[in-house]
């Protein structure tokens, strides 16, 4: 038997409410060479033309495919809105595919010291149980609101609806291992990312396999109805 202890990447979960700067923060990790799994992008690809989920969704929910063969998200939301049975059927189709994409990402980067799982609803779906630590991005409510309402097509009502399905920011911060306040500016956020990467890559280099709690939990579950986060 080899005396070499097989290493696994340190898995850092990244989450935050809408308008908190999660995508910009994920890009900072990527710029430092950290592999990033973007859960929303994975779902977008699955729903797109030729995506693995598109055909199954079109068959299960007639009228939800766009002319290009991808899923029309607005029609899909209408098809499941207020229908728990339909939503459960949709999740049954999509979640196994999302899991497969996420696990394939971890397999591809098994030799990396650190990987980042960018998941908007990480705490809401129990995904933190498969992460070694969680980073939450935050900003004051007035900054968050200004950022979100500046998005094309965003309304107060839509903003309120998105917030209603997300864990309150204060609770996320209380549960997090790391917190970055993105209202402090780009340079400050980059400095915090650099510090976290340095710390966690060093920690990953000095550990072997470490069992994570609740192995049946799924860090790759996302809201399959909408990419808003």
C-alpha positions as CSV (number, residue, x, y, z in Angstrom):
1,X,0.0,0.0,0.0
2,X,1.3,3.5,-0.9
3,X,2.3,5.7,2.0
4,X,1.0,8.7,0.0
5,X,-2.2,10.2,1.4
6,X,-4.6,11.0,-1.4
7,X,-5.7,14.7,-1.3
8,X,-9.0,16.2,-2.2
9,X,-9.7,19.8,-3.0
10,X,-10.8,22.1,-0.3
11,X,-14.4,22.8,-1.3
12,X,-15.5,26.4,-0.7
13,X,-19.1,27.3,-1.2
14,X,-19.9,30.8,-2.4
15,X,-23.4,32.3,-1.8
16,X,-25.1,35.6,-1.2
17,X,-28.5,37.2,-1.9
18,X,-29.3,39.0,-5.1
19,X,-27.3,42.1,-5.8
20,X,-24.5,41.3,-3.3
21,X,-21.7,40.9,-5.8
22,X,-21.5,37.1,-6.0
23,X,-20.6,36.8,-9.7
24,X,-17.9,39.5,-9.4
25,X,-16.4,37.7,-6.4
26,X,-16.5,34.3,-8.2
27,X,-14.6,36.0,-11.1
28,X,-11.9,37.1,-8.6
29,X,-11.4,33.5,-7.5
30,X,-11.3,32.4,-11.1
31,X,-8.7,35.0,-11.9
32,X,-6.5,33.5,-9.2
33,X,-6.6,30.1,-10.8
34,X,-9.3,28.6,-8.6
35,X,-11.7,26.3,-10.5
36,X,-15.3,27.7,-10.2
37,X,-18.5,25.8,-10.7
38,X,-21.3,28.2,-11.5
39,X,-24.6,26.4,-10.7
40,X,-26.7,28.9,-12.6
41,X,-24.6,28.6,-15.7
42,X,-24.8,24.8,-15.5
43,X,-28.6,25.0,-15.4
44,X,-28.6,27.5,-18.3
45,X,-26.6,25.1,-20.4
46,X,-28.9,22.2,-19.5
47,X,-31.9,24.3,-20.5
48,X,-30.4,25.7,-23.7
49,X,-30.8,24.4,-27.2
50,X,-29.4,20.9,-27.3
51,X,-29.1,20.9,-23.5
52,X,-29.6,17.6,-21.7
53,X,-32.7,18.8,-19.8
54,X,-34.5,20.6,-22.7
55,X,-36.1,17.6,-24.4
56,X,-37.3,16.0,-21.2
57,X,-38.8,19.3,-20.0
58,X,-40.5,19.9,-23.4
59,X,-42.0,16.4,-23.2
60,X,-43.2,16.7,-19.6
61,X,-44.4,20.3,-20.0
62,X,-45.8,20.9,-23.5
63,X,-45.4,24.4,-24.8
64,X,-42.4,25.3,-22.7
65,X,-39.8,25.1,-25.5
66,X,-38.7,28.1,-27.5
67,X,-38.3,27.9,-31.3
68,X,-34.6,27.2,-31.0
69,X,-35.3,24.1,-28.9
70,X,-34.2,25.5,-25.6
71,X,-36.5,26.0,-22.6
72,X,-38.6,29.1,-22.5
73,X,-38.1,30.0,-18.8
74,X,-41.1,32.3,-18.7
75,X,-43.4,29.6,-20.0
76,X,-41.9,27.0,-17.7
77,X,-42.4,29.3,-14.6
78,X,-46.1,29.6,-15.7
79,X,-46.4,25.8,-16.0
80,X,-45.2,25.2,-12.5
81,X,-46.4,28.3,-10.6
82,X,-48.7,27.3,-7.8
83,X,-48.5,23.6,-8.7
84,X,-46.4,21.8,-6.2
85,X,-46.8,18.5,-8.1
86,X,-45.6,20.0,-11.3
87,X,-42.6,21.6,-9.6
88,X,-41.7,18.3,-8.0
89,X,-41.8,16.7,-11.4
90,X,-39.6,19.4,-12.9
91,X,-37.1,19.0,-10.0
92,X,-37.1,15.2,-10.5
93,X,-36.0,15.8,-14.1
94,X,-33.5,18.5,-13.6
95,X,-31.8,17.8,-10.2
96,X,-30.1,14.5,-11.3
97,X,-28.6,16.3,-14.3
98,X,-27.4,19.2,-12.1
99,X,-25.9,16.8,-9.7
100,X,-24.1,15.0,-12.5
101,X,-22.6,18.2,-13.9
102,X,-21.5,19.2,-10.4
103,X,-19.9,15.9,-9.6
104,X,-18.2,15.9,-13.0
105,X,-16.7,19.3,-12.1
106,X,-15.3,17.9,-8.9
107,X,-13.8,14.9,-10.7
108,X,-12.2,17.1,-13.3
109,X,-10.5,19.2,-10.6
110,X,-9.7,16.5,-8.1
111,X,-6.0,17.5,-8.2
112,X,-6.7,21.1,-7.4
113,X,-6.0,22.4,-3.9
114,X,-9.1,24.5,-3.8
115,X,-12.4,24.7,-5.8
116,X,-15.3,27.1,-5.5
117,X,-19.0,26.1,-5.8
118,X,-20.9,29.3,-6.8
119,X,-24.5,28.4,-5.7
120,X,-27.1,31.1,-5.1
121,X,-29.4,29.0,-2.8
122,X,-26.7,27.1,-1.1
123,X,-28.0,27.4,2.5
124,X,-31.6,27.2,1.4
125,X,-31.0,23.7,-0.2
126,X,-28.6,22.4,2.5
127,X,-25.7,22.4,0.2
128,X,-23.3,23.7,2.9
129,X,-23.1,20.2,4.3
130,X,-20.9,19.1,1.4
131,X,-18.6,22.1,1.5
132,X,-15.6,22.5,3.8
133,X,-16.4,26.2,4.4
134,X,-18.8,28.8,3.1
135,X,-18.1,32.4,1.9
136,X,-21.0,34.8,2.0
137,X,-20.9,38.1,0.1
138,X,-22.9,40.9,1.5
139,X,-23.6,44.6,1.2
140,X,-25.8,47.1,3.1
141,X,-29.5,46.9,2.1
142,X,-29.5,50.3,0.4
143,X,-26.5,49.2,-1.8
144,X,-28.2,45.9,-2.6
145,X,-31.4,47.6,-3.6
146,X,-29.8,50.2,-5.8
147,X,-27.8,47.5,-7.6
148,X,-30.8,45.2,-8.2
149,X,-33.2,47.9,-9.3
150,X,-30.6,49.2,-11.8
151,X,-30.8,45.9,-13.7
152,X,-32.8,46.1,-17.0
153,X,-36.4,45.0,-16.5
154,X,-36.2,44.7,-12.7
155,X,-39.1,46.0,-10.6
156,X,-39.8,46.5,-6.9
157,X,-42.2,43.6,-7.1
158,X,-39.8,41.2,-8.8
159,X,-37.1,42.2,-6.3
160,X,-39.4,41.5,-3.4
161,X,-40.4,38.1,-4.8
162,X,-36.7,37.1,-5.2
163,X,-35.9,38.2,-1.7
164,X,-38.8,36.2,-0.3
165,X,-37.3,32.9,-1.5
166,X,-33.8,33.7,-0.2
167,X,-32.5,33.3,3.3
168,X,-32.1,36.7,5.0
169,X,-28.7,38.2,4.6
170,X,-28.1,38.4,8.4
171,X,-28.7,34.7,8.8
172,X,-26.4,33.8,6.0
173,X,-23.6,36.0,7.5
174,X,-24.2,34.4,10.9
175,X,-23.7,30.9,9.5
176,X,-20.8,31.7,7.2
177,X,-17.1,30.9,7.7
178,X,-16.0,33.9,5.6
179,X,-17.8,37.2,4.8
180,X,-16.9,39.8,2.2
181,X,-18.6,43.1,2.2
182,X,-18.6,44.1,-1.5
183,X,-19.7,47.6,-0.8
184,X,-16.1,48.4,0.4
185,X,-14.9,48.5,-3.2
186,X,-13.2,46.3,-5.7
187,X,-9.7,46.5,-4.3
188,X,-10.9,45.5,-0.8
189,X,-12.8,42.6,-2.1
190,X,-9.9,41.4,-4.2
191,X,-7.6,41.6,-1.1
192,X,-10.0,39.5,0.9
193,X,-10.2,36.9,-1.9
194,X,-6.4,36.8,-2.1
195,X,-6.2,36.2,1.7
196,X,-8.8,33.4,1.6
197,X,-7.2,31.7,-1.4
198,X,-3.8,31.8,0.3
199,X,-5.2,30.4,3.5
200,X,-7.3,27.6,2.0
201,X,-4.7,26.4,-0.5
202,X,-2.2,26.2,2.3
203,X,-4.7,24.3,4.4
204,X,-5.6,21.9,1.6
205,X,-2.0,21.2,1.1
206,X,-1.6,20.0,4.7
207,X,-4.6,17.7,4.9
208,X,-5.7,14.4,3.5
209,X,-9.2,13.2,2.8
210,X,-11.6,14.7,5.4
211,X,-15.1,13.3,5.6
212,X,-17.8,15.9,5.2
213,X,-21.0,15.8,7.2
214,X,-24.3,14.5,5.9
215,X,-23.0,12.8,2.8
216,X,-26.4,12.4,1.2
217,X,-27.0,16.1,1.0
218,X,-26.7,17.8,-2.4
219,X,-24.7,21.0,-2.9
220,X,-25.6,21.2,-6.5
221,X,-29.4,21.7,-6.1
222,X,-30.6,25.1,-7.5
223,X,-33.9,26.7,-8.1
224,X,-34.9,25.1,-11.5
225,X,-37.5,27.8,-12.4
226,X,-35.4,30.9,-12.7
227,X,-31.8,32.0,-12.8
228,X,-32.5,35.2,-10.8
229,X,-30.2,35.4,-7.8
